[in-house]
Amino acid sequence: AYCVTEPGAGSDVAGLKTRAEKKGDEYIINGSKMWITNGGVANWYFVLTRTDPDPKVPTTQEQNMGQRASDTRGITFEDVRVPKEVAATGVGLAQRALDEATKYSMERKTFGKVIAQHQMIMAMLAEMAMNVELARIMTLKSGWEVDNGKRNTFSASIAKAFAADIANKAATDCVQIFGGCGYNTEYPAEKLMRDAKILQIYEGTAQIQRMIIAREWFGRAKQNGLI
């Protein structure tokens, strides 16, 4: 479920009040979200927050005029603990695509050897690994800037745009490496490809991120006397 809207904030995400406080290797989430589609049935929640025994996640189903098949709820977070490793969706999806493609390439054989030994497959896996590591580094840099009180608009937009793009590329290459099996729902590759696309759309589209990056870059260039 995608958890953004709050009782006092919707499209104006600057007004959101749900907080995620970092403690050790976890984030502690407190706050409320409203009108969350699939809020009562989701196994995973993507939660937009401010980052300055089982956790409680109470929900109340909304009774809407239409779209009643959609399970829409308000959600309250009370000291919910989230491992910091799950905070980067794009990098995580790309890593999963790389892992699945690697495992399959070591099992599938053509022309008397596993496909991982074919030069083109090796090149595809190498590029996937390069992109995953670069996206991870950029994501970590963005988080490091926040932790150290620095403005991270530039690096955060780069991390978001790049991670979303490489997640889509990695998922597509994963399907390609799986071949015909990659097109079949019995294998994980096609789901990764379907899930990856939304990363270029929500939280600010890939195009919006590039506009932010350009604006920030021109600001830096002006400060450095380049323009």
C-alpha positions as CSV (number, residue, x, y, z in Angstrom):
1,A,0.0,0.0,0.0
2,Y,1.2,3.5,-0.9
3,C,0.8,5.7,2.3
4,V,1.1,9.4,1.6
5,T,-2.2,11.2,2.4
6,E,-2.8,12.3,6.0
7,P,-5.7,14.0,7.7
8,G,-4.0,17.4,7.1
9,A,-1.9,16.7,4.0
10,G,-2.6,15.2,0.5
11,S,-1.1,16.6,-2.7
12,D,0.7,19.1,-0.5
13,V,3.2,16.6,0.8
14,A,5.1,19.4,2.5
15,G,2.4,19.4,5.2
16,L,2.8,15.8,6.2
17,K,3.4,15.1,9.9
18,T,4.2,11.4,10.1
19,R,7.8,11.0,11.4
20,A,10.5,8.4,11.1
21,E,13.1,8.7,13.8
22,K,16.4,6.8,13.3
23,K,17.5,4.7,16.2
24,G,20.5,2.4,15.5
25,D,19.8,0.3,12.4
26,E,16.0,1.0,12.5
27,Y,13.5,3.8,11.8
28,I,10.7,4.3,14.4
29,I,7.5,5.5,12.6
30,N,4.8,7.5,14.3
31,G,1.8,9.2,12.7
32,S,-1.4,8.7,10.8
33,K,-2.3,8.2,7.1
34,M,-5.8,8.4,5.5
35,W,-7.5,7.0,2.4
36,I,-4.9,4.3,1.9
37,T,-5.9,1.9,-0.9
38,N,-5.3,-1.8,0.1
39,G,-4.5,-0.6,3.6
40,G,-6.2,-3.5,5.2
41,V,-4.9,-6.2,3.0
42,A,-1.3,-5.1,2.1
43,N,1.7,-7.0,3.3
44,W,4.0,-4.1,2.6
45,Y,3.6,-0.4,3.1
46,F,5.5,2.4,1.3
47,V,5.3,5.2,3.8
48,L,6.2,8.9,3.1
49,T,7.5,10.3,6.4
50,R,9.6,13.1,7.8
51,T,12.9,11.8,9.1
52,D,14.0,14.1,11.8
53,P,7.0,-7.1,21.1
54,D,5.1,-6.5,17.4
55,P,4.4,-2.9,16.3
56,K,0.9,-1.6,16.2
57,V,-0.6,-0.6,12.8
58,P,-4.3,0.1,13.5
59,T,-6.6,0.6,10.5
60,T,-10.1,1.7,10.0
61,Q,-11.9,0.9,6.7
62,E,-13.5,3.9,5.0
63,Q,-17.0,3.6,3.6
64,N,-16.8,5.4,0.2
65,M,-19.5,6.4,-2.2
66,G,-17.9,4.4,-5.1
67,Q,-15.0,2.0,-5.8
68,R,-16.1,-0.1,-2.8
69,A,-14.1,-3.1,-4.0
70,S,-11.0,-1.0,-3.1
71,D,-10.0,-1.6,0.5
72,T,-9.4,2.0,1.6
73,R,-8.3,2.7,5.1
74,G,-6.8,5.1,7.6
75,I,-3.6,3.8,9.2
76,T,-2.0,4.9,12.4
77,F,1.7,4.1,13.1
78,E,2.7,3.7,16.7
79,D,6.4,3.1,17.3
80,V,6.6,0.9,14.1
81,R,10.2,-0.3,13.7
82,V,11.5,-0.5,10.1
83,P,15.0,-1.9,9.3
84,K,17.0,0.8,7.4
85,E,17.8,-1.8,4.7
86,V,14.3,-1.7,3.4
87,A,14.2,2.1,2.9
88,A,15.5,2.1,-0.7
89,T,12.9,0.4,-3.0
90,G,14.6,1.0,-6.4
91,V,18.0,-0.3,-5.3
92,G,16.3,-3.3,-3.6
93,L,14.3,-4.2,-6.7
94,A,17.3,-3.9,-8.9
95,Q,19.3,-6.1,-6.5
96,R,16.6,-8.7,-6.5
97,A,16.6,-8.7,-10.4
98,L,20.3,-9.2,-10.4
99,D,20.2,-12.0,-7.8
100,E,17.4,-13.9,-9.7
101,A,19.2,-13.4,-13.1
102,T,22.5,-14.6,-11.6
103,K,20.9,-17.8,-10.1
104,Y,19.1,-18.6,-13.2
105,S,22.2,-18.1,-15.4
106,M,24.0,-20.6,-13.3
107,E,21.3,-23.2,-13.8
108,R,20.2,-22.8,-17.4
109,K,22.4,-24.6,-20.0
110,T,22.7,-24.0,-23.7
111,F,25.4,-25.3,-26.1
112,G,26.8,-27.5,-23.4
113,K,27.4,-24.9,-20.7
114,V,25.6,-22.7,-18.3
115,I,24.5,-19.4,-19.9
116,A,26.5,-17.4,-17.3
117,Q,29.6,-18.5,-19.3
118,H,28.3,-16.9,-22.5
119,Q,30.0,-13.5,-23.0
120,M,26.8,-11.5,-23.7
121,I,25.1,-12.8,-20.5
122,M,28.3,-12.0,-18.5
123,A,28.2,-8.4,-19.9
124,M,24.5,-8.0,-19.0
125,L,25.1,-9.2,-15.4
126,A,28.2,-7.0,-15.1
127,E,26.2,-3.9,-16.2
128,M,23.4,-4.8,-13.8
129,A,25.9,-5.1,-10.9
130,M,27.6,-1.8,-11.8
131,N,24.3,0.0,-11.9
132,V,23.1,-1.5,-8.6
133,E,26.2,-0.5,-6.8
134,L,26.2,3.0,-8.2
135,A,22.5,3.5,-7.2
136,R,23.2,2.2,-3.8
137,I,26.2,4.6,-3.3
138,M,24.1,7.6,-4.4
139,T,21.2,6.6,-2.1
140,L,23.6,6.2,0.8
141,K,25.2,9.6,0.0
142,S,21.8,11.2,0.1
143,G,21.0,9.7,3.5
144,W,24.5,10.7,4.8
145,E,23.8,14.3,3.9
146,V,20.5,14.3,5.8
147,D,22.2,12.6,8.8
148,N,24.9,15.4,8.8
149,G,22.5,18.3,8.5
150,K,23.2,19.0,4.8
151,R,20.7,19.9,2.1
152,N,20.3,16.8,-0.1
153,T,17.9,17.9,-2.8
154,F,20.4,17.4,-5.6
155,S,21.7,14.0,-4.5
156,A,18.2,12.8,-3.5
157,S,16.8,13.5,-6.9
158,I,19.7,11.9,-8.6
159,A,19.4,8.8,-6.3
160,K,15.6,8.6,-7.0
161,A,15.8,9.0,-10.8
162,F,18.8,6.8,-11.2
163,A,17.6,4.0,-8.9
164,A,14.2,4.0,-10.7
165,D,15.8,3.9,-14.1
166,I,18.3,1.1,-13.3
167,A,15.5,-0.9,-11.5
168,N,13.6,-0.9,-14.8
169,K,16.7,-1.7,-16.8
170,A,17.7,-4.5,-14.4
171,A,14.2,-6.0,-14.4
172,T,14.0,-5.9,-18.2
173,D,17.4,-7.6,-18.5
174,C,16.4,-10.1,-15.9
175,V,13.4,-11.1,-18.1
176,Q,15.7,-11.3,-21.1
177,I,18.2,-13.6,-19.3
178,F,15.3,-15.8,-18.3
179,G,14.2,-16.0,-21.9
180,G,10.8,-17.6,-22.4
181,C,10.6,-18.4,-18.7
182,G,10.9,-14.7,-18.0
183,Y,7.6,-14.1,-19.7
184,N,5.9,-16.7,-17.6
185,T,4.2,-15.9,-14.3
186,E,5.6,-19.0,-12.6
187,Y,9.0,-17.2,-12.5
188,P,9.8,-14.0,-10.6
189,A,11.3,-12.0,-13.5
190,E,8.0,-10.7,-15.0
191,K,6.7,-9.5,-11.7
192,L,9.9,-7.5,-11.1
193,M,9.4,-5.9,-14.5
194,R,5.8,-5.0,-13.7
195,D,6.6,-3.7,-10.3
196,A,9.6,-1.6,-11.4
197,K,7.6,0.8,-13.7
198,I,5.9,2.6,-10.9
199,L,9.2,3.7,-9.5
200,Q,9.6,6.1,-12.4
201,I,6.1,7.5,-11.7
202,Y,5.3,7.9,-8.1
203,E,7.2,10.1,-5.5
204,G,7.9,12.5,-8.4
205,T,8.3,11.2,-11.9
206,A,11.6,10.5,-13.6
207,Q,11.0,13.7,-15.6
208,I,10.3,15.8,-12.5
209,Q,13.5,14.5,-10.9
210,R,15.5,15.6,-13.9
211,M,14.0,19.1,-13.7
212,I,15.0,19.3,-10.0
213,I,18.5,18.0,-10.8
214,A,18.9,20.6,-13.6
215,R,17.6,23.5,-11.4
216,E,20.0,22.5,-8.6
217,W,22.9,22.1,-11.0
218,F,22.4,25.6,-12.5
219,G,22.3,26.9,-8.9
220,R,25.6,25.3,-8.2
221,A,27.1,26.5,-11.5
222,K,26.0,30.1,-10.7
223,Q,27.6,29.8,-7.2
224,N,30.8,28.6,-8.7
225,G,30.9,31.4,-11.3
226,L,30.4,29.2,-14.3
227,I,27.3,31.1,-15.4
